[in-house]
Amino acid sequence: MANIEEKIENLVKTKIENLGYDLYDVEYVKEGKNYFLRIYIDSPKGIDLNDCEKVNNEITDILDEADYIKDQYFLEISSPGIERILRKEKHLQNNIGAKIHVKLFQKDENGKKEYEGILNQVDNQKITLDDKTIERKNIAQIKTVYDWE
């Protein structure tokens, strides 16, 4: 059975694409006492507040009718940002050759918990960052790195 994020992604994906946006990711999390449903949209021209409002207005009723989430939650529509979290396989594949930052769950054999470098290779078990191979099961988070200079 699909989890909440997958169900919601399947529910709203076509509607969001019909509005001219890409559905980048769906995240359902509890922070403190509150639950948040975050839907990240993207577009070649970028995303602004009007885009987020347009998507919000189009999917709110769909989400309410489907009633997948029984708890009260806050809906947030936003851009994935410049430094994007790479959670899905397609995110990783699309960023081969890009500079990324990797956080591990715990320090590795080198005593390091974070690495930064060029993503060279991805498979189901590991990623290769420059010349360092990292087991995917040890990775807490991967995100792109934007060069601010």
Secondary structure by P-SEA (a helix, b strand, c coil): cccaaaaaaaacaaaaaaacccccbbbbbbccccccbbbbbbccccccaaaaaaaaaacaaaaaaacccccbbbbbbbccccccccccaaaaaacccccbbbbcccccccccccccccccccccccccccccccccccccbbbbbbccc
